[in-house]
Amino acid sequence: LVMAPAAQARGLSGAAFDQPVLITSVGQSADGQMVRVLAQRAGLDATYDSLAPASAAGAYKTVILVVGGSSKGLGAAGINPDQEEQRTQGMIAAARTAGAKVIVMHVGGEARRGDLTDRYVRAAAPQADYMIVVAEGNGDGLFTGIAGETIPIDMPGTIGEEGPFLKAAFR
């Protein structure tokens, strides 16, 4: 387990996000379901739709993109990697147009990283208003590198530890 230096984890200074919340998968892994459970436990007014169309973003104040590529999940959804990337970009654009904020979450850790996931990280993370990433998933510094000095990022040690960060992010 390689931990990113704490100096790179610059989290939120306070609650900055509003409800209702749309949670969607980026890459069609089961990780979105885990974030749905975290959101329920946090008492958030959240809707989970793994294949939410971009047009859905306008009905929400915050869109959570749960990044984790699964070729099996994409196949089951009947979409290819290019279509998923286009859906992701459309979702971000629609959220921006509607004045909604975007949170990018990665809960799968090192096991969920790889070329497919990294493709979606690069598509979504630079557009995030905030990121919550299991520390093990940032062993190579990809997330903190994208966050740089501009995107707040928190890196708890486990998926269970992501819940309090998620709860604290919302007013």
Backbone as JSON Lines, residues from 0, in Angstrom:
{"i":0,"aa":"L","n":[0.85,-1.18,0.0],"ca":[0.0,0.0,0.0],"c":[0.89,1.24,0.0]}
{"i":1,"aa":"V","n":[0.72,2.05,-1.02],"ca":[1.49,3.28,-1.11],"c":[0.55,4.44,-0.82]}
{"i":2,"aa":"M","n":[0.87,5.19,0.21],"ca":[0.03,6.34,0.57],"c":[0.6,7.6,-0.07]}
{"i":3,"aa":"A","n":[-0.29,8.42,-0.55],"ca":[0.14,9.71,-1.08],"c":[0.52,10.6,0.09]}
{"i":4,"aa":"P","n":[1.48,11.48,-0.11],"ca":[1.85,12.39,0.97],"c":[0.64,13.19,1.45]}
{"i":5,"aa":"A","n":[0.51,13.34,2.76],"ca":[-0.63,14.05,3.33],"c":[-0.73,15.47,2.81]}
{"i":6,"aa":"A","n":[0.4,16.07,2.49],"ca":[0.39,17.45,2.01],"c":[-0.39,17.57,0.71]}
{"i":7,"aa":"Q","n":[-0.52,16.48,-0.03],"ca":[-1.26,16.53,-1.29],"c":[-2.76,16.38,-1.09]}
{"i":8,"aa":"A","n":[-3.19,15.89,0.06],"ca":[-4.61,15.7,0.31],"c":[-5.17,16.99,0.91]}
{"i":9,"aa":"R","n":[-5.7,17.82,0.05],"ca":[-6.27,19.08,0.49],"c":[-7.77,18.99,0.36]}
{"i":10,"aa":"G","n":[-8.44,18.68,1.45],"ca":[-9.88,18.48,1.42],"c":[-10.66,19.77,1.45]}
{"i":11,"aa":"L","n":[-11.96,19.62,1.56],"ca":[-12.85,20.76,1.63],"c":[-12.68,21.47,2.96]}
{"i":12,"aa":"S","n":[-12.92,22.77,2.96],"ca":[-12.86,23.53,4.21],"c":[-14.21,23.52,4.92]}
{"i":13,"aa":"G","n":[-15.25,23.06,4.23],"ca":[-16.58,22.99,4.82],"c":[-17.57,22.47,3.8]}
{"i":14,"aa":"A","n":[-18.81,22.29,4.24],"ca":[-19.85,21.8,3.35],"c":[-20.01,22.75,2.16]}
{"i":15,"aa":"A","n":[-19.97,22.2,0.96],"ca":[-20.02,23.04,-0.23],"c":[-21.02,22.55,-1.27]}
{"i":16,"aa":"F","n":[-21.74,21.47,-0.95],"ca":[-22.61,20.86,-1.94],"c":[-24.05,20.79,-1.45]}
{"i":17,"aa":"D","n":[-24.98,20.83,-2.41],"ca":[-26.4,20.82,-2.09],"c":[-27.07,19.55,-2.63]}
{"i":18,"aa":"Q","n":[-28.24,19.28,-2.09],"ca":[-29.06,18.15,-2.5],"c":[-30.23,18.68,-3.32]}
{"i":19,"aa":"P","n":[-30.87,17.86,-4.14],"ca":[-30.71,16.42,-4.32],"c":[-29.46,16.06,-5.13]}
{"i":20,"aa":"V","n":[-29.11,14.77,-5.04],"ca":[-27.88,14.25,-5.6],"c":[-28.18,13.12,-6.59]}
{"i":21,"aa":"L","n":[-27.49,13.15,-7.72],"ca":[-27.54,12.04,-8.66],"c":[-26.21,11.32,-8.58]}
{"i":22,"aa":"I","n":[-26.26,10.01,-8.36],"ca":[-25.05,9.18,-8.34],"c":[-25.1,8.32,-9.6]}
{"i":23,"aa":"T","n":[-24.03,8.34,-10.37],"ca":[-23.95,7.48,-11.55],"c":[-22.57,6.87,-11.66]}
{"i":24,"aa":"S","n":[-22.53,5.74,-12.32],"ca":[-21.27,5.04,-12.54],"c":[-20.58,5.62,-13.76]}
{"i":25,"aa":"V","n":[-19.27,5.68,-13.7],"ca":[-18.48,6.02,-14.88],"c":[-17.56,4.82,-15.08]}
{"i":26,"aa":"G","n":[-17.93,3.96,-16.02],"ca":[-17.18,2.74,-16.27],"c":[-17.96,1.49,-15.94]}
{"i":27,"aa":"Q","n":[-19.14,1.65,-15.35],"ca":[-20.09,0.57,-15.1],"c":[-19.57,-0.54,-14.18]}
{"i":28,"aa":"S","n":[-18.73,-0.19,-13.21],"ca":[-18.36,-1.15,-12.17],"c":[-19.46,-1.13,-11.11]}
{"i":29,"aa":"A","n":[-19.4,-2.06,-10.18],"ca":[-20.38,-2.11,-9.09],"c":[-20.11,-1.05,-8.03]}
{"i":30,"aa":"D","n":[-19.04,-0.27,-8.19],"ca":[-18.66,0.72,-7.18],"c":[-19.74,1.77,-6.94]}
{"i":31,"aa":"G","n":[-20.52,2.08,-7.97],"ca":[-21.59,3.05,-7.81],"c":[-22.61,2.61,-6.78]}
{"i":32,"aa":"Q","n":[-22.88,1.31,-6.75],"ca":[-23.82,0.77,-5.75],"c":[-23.28,1.0,-4.34]}
{"i":33,"aa":"M","n":[-21.97,0.85,-4.17],"ca":[-21.38,1.07,-2.85],"c":[-21.54,2.53,-2.42]}
{"i":34,"aa":"V","n":[-21.35,3.45,-3.35],"ca":[-21.52,4.87,-3.03],"c":[-22.99,5.17,-2.74]}
{"i":35,"aa":"R","n":[-23.9,4.5,-3.42],"ca":[-25.32,4.66,-3.12],"c":[-25.59,4.32,-1.66]}
{"i":36,"aa":"V","n":[-25.0,3.22,-1.18],"ca":[-25.16,2.82,0.21],"c":[-24.54,3.87,1.15]}
{"i":37,"aa":"L","n":[-23.35,4.37,0.81],"ca":[-22.72,5.41,1.63],"c":[-23.62,6.65,1.7]}
{"i":38,"aa":"A","n":[-24.23,7.01,0.58],"ca":[-25.1,8.2,0.53],"c":[-26.35,7.97,1.39]}
{"i":39,"aa":"Q","n":[-26.89,6.77,1.34],"ca":[-28.05,6.46,2.19],"c":[-27.69,6.57,3.66]}
{"i":40,"aa":"R","n":[-26.55,5.99,4.03],"ca":[-26.1,6.05,5.42],"c":[-25.85,7.48,5.87]}
{"i":41,"aa":"A","n":[-25.44,8.33,4.93],"ca":[-25.17,9.74,5.24],"c":[-26.46,10.56,5.27]}
{"i":42,"aa":"G","n":[-27.58,9.93,4.94],"ca":[-28.86,10.63,4.96],"c":[-29.06,11.59,3.8]}
{"i":43,"aa":"L","n":[-28.37,11.36,2.7],"ca":[-28.49,12.25,1.55],"c":[-29.73,11.92,0.71]}
{"i":44,"aa":"D","n":[-30.3,12.93,0.11],"ca":[-31.4,12.77,-0.83],"c":[-30.74,12.45,-2.18]}
{"i":45,"aa":"A","n":[-30.5,11.15,-2.38],"ca":[-29.72,10.74,-3.55],"c":[-30.46,9.7,-4.38]}
{"i":46,"aa":"T","n":[-30.29,9.81,-5.68],"ca":[-30.83,8.86,-6.64],"c":[-29.65,8.18,-7.32]}
{"i":47,"aa":"Y","n":[-29.7,6.86,-7.44],"ca":[-28.65,6.13,-8.14],"c":[-29.18,5.63,-9.47]}
{"i":48,"aa":"D","n":[-28.47,5.94,-10.53],"ca":[-28.8,5.44,-11.87],"c":[-27.47,5.22,-12.59]}
{"i":49,"aa":"S","n":[-27.09,3.94,-12.71],"ca":[-25.78,3.63,-13.29],"c":[-25.63,4.11,-14.72]}
{"i":50,"aa":"L","n":[-26.73,4.24,-15.44],"ca":[-26.69,4.66,-16.84],"c":[-27.43,5.97,-17.07]}
{"i":51,"aa":"A","n":[-27.47,6.82,-16.06],"ca":[-28.2,8.09,-16.18],"c":[-27.78,8.83,-17.45]}
{"i":52,"aa":"P","n":[-28.76,9.28,-18.22],"ca":[-28.42,10.08,-19.41],"c":[-28.02,11.49,-18.98]}
{"i":53,"aa":"A","n":[-27.28,12.17,-19.83],"ca":[-26.84,13.52,-19.52],"c":[-28.02,14.42,-19.18]}
{"i":54,"aa":"S","n":[-29.15,14.21,-19.83],"ca":[-30.32,15.05,-19.61],"c":[-30.82,14.98,-18.17]}
{"i":55,"aa":"A","n":[-30.46,13.94,-17.42],"ca":[-30.91,13.8,-16.03],"c":[-30.22,14.78,-15.1]}
{"i":56,"aa":"A","n":[-29.03,15.22,-15.45],"ca":[-28.22,16.05,-14.55],"c":[-28.92,17.34,-14.14]}
{"i":57,"aa":"G","n":[-29.73,17.9,-15.0],"ca":[-30.39,19.17,-14.72],"c":[-31.35,19.14,-13.55]}
{"i":58,"aa":"A","n":[-31.79,17.97,-13.15],"ca":[-32.75,17.85,-12.05],"c":[-32.07,17.78,-10.68]}
{"i":59,"aa":"Y","n":[-30.75,17.87,-10.65],"ca":[-30.0,17.69,-9.41],"c":[-29.09,18.87,-9.14]}
{"i":60,"aa":"K","n":[-28.75,19.07,-7.86],"ca":[-27.82,20.13,-7.48],"c":[-26.37,19.64,-7.49]}
{"i":61,"aa":"T","n":[-26.21,18.31,-7.3],"ca":[-24.88,17.7,-7.3],"c":[-24.94,16.38,-8.04]}
{"i":62,"aa":"V","n":[-23.92,16.14,-8.86],"ca":[-23.78,14.86,-9.57],"c":[-22.51,14.2,-9.05]}
{"i":63,"aa":"I","n":[-22.65,12.96,-8.57],"ca":[-21.49,12.19,-8.12],"c":[-21.15,11.17,-9.19]}
{"i":64,"aa":"L","n":[-19.96,11.27,-9.73],"ca":[-19.47,10.34,-10.74],"c":[-18.56,9.34,-10.04]}
{"i":65,"aa":"V","n":[-18.97,8.08,-10.02],"ca":[-18.21,7.03,-9.35],"c":[-17.39,6.32,-10.42]}
{"i":66,"aa":"V","n":[-16.08,6.56,-10.42],"ca":[-15.21,6.09,-11.48],"c":[-14.63,4.71,-11.16]}
{"i":67,"aa":"G","n":[-14.91,3.76,-12.05],"ca":[-14.37,2.41,-11.94],"c":[-14.74,1.64,-13.18]}
{"i":68,"aa":"G","n":[-13.77,1.36,-14.03],"ca":[-14.05,0.69,-15.29],"c":[-14.23,-0.8,-15.13]}
{"i":69,"aa":"S","n":[-15.26,-1.33,-15.78],"ca":[-15.52,-2.77,-15.79],"c":[-15.95,-3.17,-17.2]}
{"i":70,"aa":"S","n":[-15.09,-3.91,-17.9],"ca":[-15.48,-4.34,-19.25],"c":[-16.71,-5.23,-19.19]}
{"i":71,"aa":"K","n":[-16.82,-6.03,-18.13],"ca":[-18.01,-6.88,-17.94],"c":[-19.25,-6.01,-17.74]}
{"i":72,"aa":"G","n":[-19.13,-4.97,-16.91],"ca":[-20.25,-4.07,-16.67],"c":[-20.66,-3.3,-17.91]}
{"i":73,"aa":"L","n":[-19.69,-2.84,-18.68],"ca":[-19.99,-2.15,-19.92],"c":[-20.72,-3.09,-20.88]}
{"i":74,"aa":"G","n":[-20.24,-4.32,-20.96],"ca":[-20.87,-5.31,-21.84],"c":[-22.31,-5.59,-21.42]}
{"i":75,"aa":"A","n":[-22.52,-5.75,-20.13],"ca":[-23.86,-6.01,-19.62],"c":[-24.8,-4.84,-19.89]}
{"i":76,"aa":"A","n":[-24.24,-3.62,-19.88],"ca":[-25.04,-2.42,-20.15],"c":[-25.25,-2.2,-21.64]}
{"i":77,"aa":"G","n":[-24.52,-2.97,-22.45],"ca":[-24.66,-2.85,-23.9],"c":[-24.02,-1.6,-24.48]}
{"i":78,"aa":"I","n":[-22.98,-1.1,-23.81],"ca":[-22.29,0.08,-24.32],"c":[-20.79,-0.18,-24.39]}
{"i":79,"aa":"N","n":[-20.13,0.56,-25.27],"ca":[-18.69,0.39,-25.4],"c":[-17.97,1.51,-24.64]}
{"i":80,"aa":"P","n":[-16.66,1.39,-24.46],"ca":[-15.92,2.41,-23.71],"c":[-16.06,3.82,-24.26]}
{"i":81,"aa":"D","n":[-16.13,3.96,-25.58],"ca":[-16.29,5.29,-26.17],"c":[-17.64,5.9,-25.81]}
{"i":82,"aa":"Q","n":[-18.69,5.09,-25.87],"ca":[-20.03,5.58,-25.53],"c":[-20.09,6.01,-24.06]}
{"i":83,"aa":"E","n":[-19.42,5.25,-23.2],"ca":[-19.41,5.59,-21.77],"c":[-18.67,6.9,-21.54]}
{"i":84,"aa":"E","n":[-17.56,7.1,-22.25],"ca":[-16.83,8.36,-22.1],"c":[-17.68,9.53,-22.61]}
{"i":85,"aa":"Q","n":[-18.39,9.33,-23.71],"ca":[-19.26,10.38,-24.24],"c":[-20.39,10.7,-23.26]}
{"i":86,"aa":"R","n":[-20.97,9.66,-22.63],"ca":[-22.02,9.86,-21.64],"c":[-21.48,10.68,-20.45]}
{"i":87,"aa":"T","n":[-20.27,10.34,-20.05],"ca":[-19.64,11.04,-18.93],"c":[-19.43,12.52,-19.25]}
{"i":88,"aa":"Q","n":[-18.87,12.8,-20.42],"ca":[-18.64,14.19,-20.82],"c":[-19.96,14.95,-20.94]}
{"i":89,"aa":"G","n":[-20.99,14.27,-21.47],"ca":[-22.31,14.89,-21.59],"c":[-22.91,15.19,-20.23]}
{"i":90,"aa":"M","n":[-22.7,14.27,-19.28],"ca":[-23.22,14.45,-17.92],"c":[-22.55,15.66,-17.26]}
{"i":91,"aa":"I","n":[-21.25,15.78,-17.41],"ca":[-20.52,16.91,-16.83],"c":[-20.99,18.22,-17.47]}
{"i":92,"aa":"A","n":[-21.12,18.24,-18.79],"ca":[-21.56,19.45,-19.49],"c":[-22.97,19.83,-19.06]}
{"i":93,"aa":"A","n":[-23.87,18.86,-18.94],"ca":[-25.25,19.14,-18.53],"c":[-25.3,19.63,-17.09]}
{"i":94,"aa":"A","n":[-24.47,19.07,-16.22],"ca":[-24.41,19.52,-14.84],"c":[-23.96,20.98,-14.78]}
{"i":95,"aa":"R","n":[-22.94,21.31,-15.55],"ca":[-22.43,22.68,-15.58],"c":[-23.5,23.64,-16.08]}
{"i":96,"aa":"T","n":[-24.19,23.26,-17.15],"ca":[-25.24,24.1,-17.72],"c":[-26.35,24.35,-16.7]}
{"i":97,"aa":"A","n":[-26.66,23.33,-15.9],"ca":[-27.72,23.43,-14.89],"c":[-27.25,24.09,-13.6]}
{"i":98,"aa":"G","n":[-25.96,24.38,-13.5],"ca":[-25.43,24.98,-12.29],"c":[-25.18,23.97,-11.18]}
{"i":99,"aa":"A","n":[-25.15,22.69,-11.53],"ca":[-24.89,21.64,-10.54],"c":[-23.38,21.46,-10.38]}
{"i":100,"aa":"K","n":[-22.99,20.96,-9.21],"ca":[-21.59,20.68,-8.95],"c":[-21.31,19.19,-9.17]}
{"i":101,"aa":"V","n":[-20.03,18.88,-9.36],"ca":[-19.62,17.51,-9.68],"c":[-18.61,17.01,-8.65]}
{"i":102,"aa":"I","n":[-18.91,15.85,-8.09],"ca":[-17.97,15.16,-7.2],"c":[-17.53,13.89,-7.91]}
{"i":103,"aa":"V","n":[-16.24,13.64,-7.95],"ca":[-15.71,12.4,-8.5],"c":[-15.25,11.53,-7.33]}
{"i":104,"aa":"M","n":[-15.73,10.29,-7.32],"ca":[-15.33,9.35,-6.27],"c":[-14.7,8.11,-6.91]}
{"i":105,"aa":"H","n":[-13.7,7.59,-6.23],"ca":[-13.08,6.32,-6.62],"c":[-12.99,5.49,-5.35]}
{"i":106,"aa":"V","n":[-13.72,4.37,-5.34],"ca":[-13.77,3.55,-4.13],"c":[-13.09,2.2,-4.3]}
{"i":107,"aa":"G","n":[-12.75,1.84,-5.53],"ca":[-12.25,0.5,-5.8],"c":[-10.8,0.24,-5.45]}
{"i":108,"aa":"G","n":[-10.06,1.3,-5.11],"ca":[-8.66,1.12,-4.75],"c":[-7.82,0.64,-5.92]}
{"i":109,"aa":"E","n":[-6.66,0.12,-5.59],"ca":[-5.71,-0.31,-6.61],"c":[-6.29,-1.41,-7.5]}
{"i":110,"aa":"A","n":[-7.12,-2.29,-6.92],"ca":[-7.7,-3.4,-7.68],"c":[-8.6,-2.92,-8.81]}
{"i":111,"aa":"R","n":[-9.18,-1.73,-8.67],"ca":[-10.1,-1.21,-9.68],"c":[-9.4,-0.27,-10.66]}
{"i":112,"aa":"R","n":[-8.11,-0.09,-10.5],"ca":[-7.37,0.76,-11.43],"c":[-6.94,-0.06,-12.64]}
{"i":113,"aa":"G","n":[-6.48,0.59,-13.66],"ca":[-6.06,-0.06,-14.9],"c":[-6.39,0.87,-16.04]}
{"i":114,"aa":"D","n":[-6.08,0.44,-17.25],"ca":[-6.25,1.3,-18.41],"c":[-7.69,1.81,-18.58]}
{"i":115,"aa":"L","n":[-8.67,0.92,-18.38],"ca":[-10.06,1.33,-18.57],"c":[-10.48,2.37,-17.53]}
{"i":116,"aa":"T","n":[-10.22,2.09,-16.27],"ca":[-10.56,3.05,-15.22],"c":[-9.8,4.35,-15.42]}
{"i":117,"aa":"D","n":[-8.51,4.26,-15.72],"ca":[-7.7,5.47,-15.88],"c":[-8.23,6.36,-17.0]}
{"i":118,"aa":"R","n":[-8.77,5.74,-18.05],"ca":[-9.37,6.51,-19.13],"c":[-10.5,7.38,-18.59]}
{"i":119,"aa":"Y","n":[-11.33,6.78,-17.73],"ca":[-12.48,7.52,-17.18],"c":[-12.05,8.52,-16.11]}
{"i":120,"aa":"V","n":[-11.0,8.2,-15.37],"ca":[-10.46,9.16,-14.41],"c":[-10.02,10.42,-15.16]}
{"i":121,"aa":"R","n":[-9.29,10.22,-16.25],"ca":[-8.8,11.37,-17.03],"c":[-9.93,12.16,-17.67]}
{"i":122,"aa":"A","n":[-11.04,11.5,-17.97],"ca":[-12.19,12.17,-18.57],"c":[-12.98,12.96,-17.54]}
{"i":123,"aa":"A","n":[-13.1,12.44,-16.32],"ca":[-13.99,13.04,-15.33],"c":[-13.27,13.91,-14.29]}
{"i":124,"aa":"A","n":[-12.17,13.43,-13.76],"ca":[-11.53,14.09,-12.61],"c":[-11.14,15.55,-12.85]}
{"i":125,"aa":"P","n":[-10.62,15.92,-14.03],"ca":[-10.24,17.33,-14.21],"c":[-11.44,18.28,-14.12]}
{"i":126,"aa":"Q","n":[-12.65,17.75,-14.27],"ca":[-13.86,18.57,-14.23],"c":[-14.5,18.6,-12.84]}
{"i":127,"aa":"A","n":[-13.91,17.9,-11.88],"ca":[-14.52,17.77,-10.56],"c":[-14.42,19.05,-9.74]}
{"i":128,"aa":"D","n":[-15.42,19.25,-8.89],"ca":[-15.37,20.32,-7.9],"c":[-14.76,19.79,-6.61]}
{"i":129,"aa":"Y","n":[-14.71,18.46,-6.49],"ca":[-14.19,17.8,-5.28],"c":[-14.0,16.33,-5.63]}
{"i":130,"aa":"M","n":[-12.98,15.71,-5.03],"ca":[-12.76,14.27,-5.22],"c":[-12.6,13.59,-3.86]}
{"i":131,"aa":"I","n":[-13.17,12.39,-3.77],"ca":[-12.97,11.52,-2.62],"c":[-12.45,10.2,-3.2]}
{"i":132,"aa":"V","n":[-11.22,9.84,-2.83],"ca":[-10.53,8.72,-3.44],"c":[-9.93,7.83,-2.35]}
{"i":133,"aa":"V","n":[-10.24,6.54,-2.38],"ca":[-9.57,5.63,-1.45],"c":[-8.07,5.75,-1.71]}
{"i":134,"aa":"A","n":[-7.3,6.0,-0.66],"ca":[-5.87,6.29,-0.8],"c":[-5.14,5.26,-1.66]}
{"i":135,"aa":"E","n":[-5.47,4.0,-1.48],"ca":[-4.8,2.94,-2.23],"c":[-4.98,3.1,-3.75]}
{"i":136,"aa":"G","n":[-6.06,3.75,-4.16],"ca":[-6.32,3.97,-5.57],"c":[-5.48,5.09,-6.17]}
{"i":137,"aa":"N","n":[-4.72,5.79,-5.33],"ca":[-3.89,6.89,-5.79],"c":[-2.4,6.58,-5.61]}
{"i":138,"aa":"G","n":[-2.06,5.31,-5.58],"ca":[-0.68,4.91,-5.37],"c":[0.3,5.51,-6.36]}
{"i":139,"aa":"D","n":[-0.16,5.75,-7.57],"ca":[0.7,6.33,-8.61],"c":[0.56,7.85,-8.7]}
{"i":140,"aa":"G","n":[-0.29,8.44,-7.83],"ca":[-0.45,9.89,-7.83],"c":[-1.34,10.44,-8.93]}
{"i":141,"aa":"L","n":[-2.06,9.59,-9.66],"ca":[-2.9,10.08,-10.76],"c":[-3.94,11.09,-10.26]}
{"i":142,"aa":"F","n":[-4.66,10.75,-9.2],"ca":[-5.71,11.65,-8.71],"c":[-5.15,12.94,-8.15]}
{"i":143,"aa":"T","n":[-4.11,12.84,-7.31],"ca":[-3.54,14.06,-6.74],"c":[-2.87,14.9,-7.82]}
{"i":144,"aa":"G","n":[-2.32,14.25,-8.84],"ca":[-1.74,15.0,-9.95],"c":[-2.79,15.8,-10.69]}
{"i":145,"aa":"I","n":[-3.95,15.2,-10.91],"ca":[-5.04,15.9,-11.59],"c":[-5.58,17.0,-10.69]}
{"i":146,"aa":"A","n":[-5.71,16.71,-9.39],"ca":[-6.25,17.7,-8.45],"c":[-5.36,18.93,-8.38]}
{"i":147,"aa":"G","n":[-4.05,18.69,-8.41],"ca":[-3.1,19.8,-8.33],"c":[-3.42,20.71,-7.17]}
{"i":148,"aa":"E","n":[-3.37,22.0,-7.42],"ca":[-3.66,22.99,-6.39],"c":[-5.07,23.53,-6.49]}
{"i":149,"aa":"T","n":[-5.87,23.01,-7.41],"ca":[-7.17,23.63,-7.67],"c":[-8.38,22.8,-7.23]}
{"i":150,"aa":"I","n":[-8.28,21.48,-7.23],"ca":[-9.43,20.65,-6.88],"c":[-9.24,20.06,-5.49]}
{"i":151,"aa":"P","n":[-10.16,20.34,-4.56],"ca":[-10.06,19.72,-3.23],"c":[-10.16,18.2,-3.36]}
{"i":152,"aa":"I","n":[-9.35,17.49,-2.59],"ca":[-9.35,16.03,-2.63],"c":[-9.13,15.48,-1.23]}
{"i":153,"aa":"D","n":[-9.89,14.46,-0.89],"ca":[-9.68,13.73,0.36],"c":[-9.41,12.28,0.02]}
{"i":154,"aa":"M","n":[-8.49,11.66,0.78],"ca":[-8.1,10.28,0.51],"c":[-8.15,9.42,1.76]}
{"i":155,"aa":"P","n":[-9.36,9.01,2.15],"ca":[-9.47,8.11,3.3],"c":[-8.86,6.75,2.99]}
{"i":156,"aa":"G","n":[-8.59,5.99,4.04],"ca":[-7.92,4.71,3.87],"c":[-8.78,3.59,3.33]}
{"i":157,"aa":"T","n":[-10.1,3.66,3.6],"ca":[-11.0,2.58,3.14],"c":[-12.29,3.18,2.61]}
{"i":158,"aa":"I","n":[-13.05,2.34,1.91],"ca":[-14.34,2.81,1.4],"c":[-15.25,3.22,2.55]}
{"i":159,"aa":"G","n":[-15.21,2.49,3.66],"ca":[-16.04,2.85,4.8],"c":[-15.71,4.22,5.36]}
{"i":160,"aa":"E","n":[-14.45,4.6,5.25],"ca":[-14.02,5.91,5.74],"c":[-14.4,7.03,4.77]}
{"i":161,"aa":"E","n":[-14.88,6.68,3.58],"ca":[-15.31,7.71,2.64],"c":[-16.64,8.33,3.06]}
{"i":162,"aa":"G","n":[-17.47,7.55,3.75],"ca":[-18.79,8.01,4.15],"c":[-18.8,9.33,4.9]}
{"i":163,"aa":"P","n":[-17.97,9.49,5.96],"ca":[-17.96,10.76,6.68],"c":[-17.53,11.95,5.82]}
{"i":164,"aa":"F","n":[-16.63,11.73,4.88],"ca":[-16.23,12.81,3.97],"c":[-17.41,13.2,3.07]}
{"i":165,"aa":"L","n":[-18.13,12.18,2.59],"ca":[-19.29,12.43,1.74],"c":[-20.34,13.22,2.53]}
{"i":166,"aa":"K","n":[-20.65,12.77,3.72],"ca":[-21.65,13.44,4.55],"c":[-21.24,14.89,4.83]}
{"i":167,"aa":"A","n":[-19.98,15.11,5.17],"ca":[-19.5,16.44,5.53],"c":[-19.49,17.4,4.34]}
{"i":168,"aa":"A","n":[-19.5,16.87,3.13],"ca":[-19.45,17.72,1.94],"c":[-20.77,18.43,1.67]}
{"i":169,"aa":"F","n":[-21.87,17.92,2.28],"ca":[-23.19,18.44,1.97],"c":[-23.76,19.33,3.07]}
{"i":170,"aa":"R","n":[-24.42,20.4,2.61],"ca":[-25.11,21.31,3.52],"c":[-26.38,20.67,3.98]}
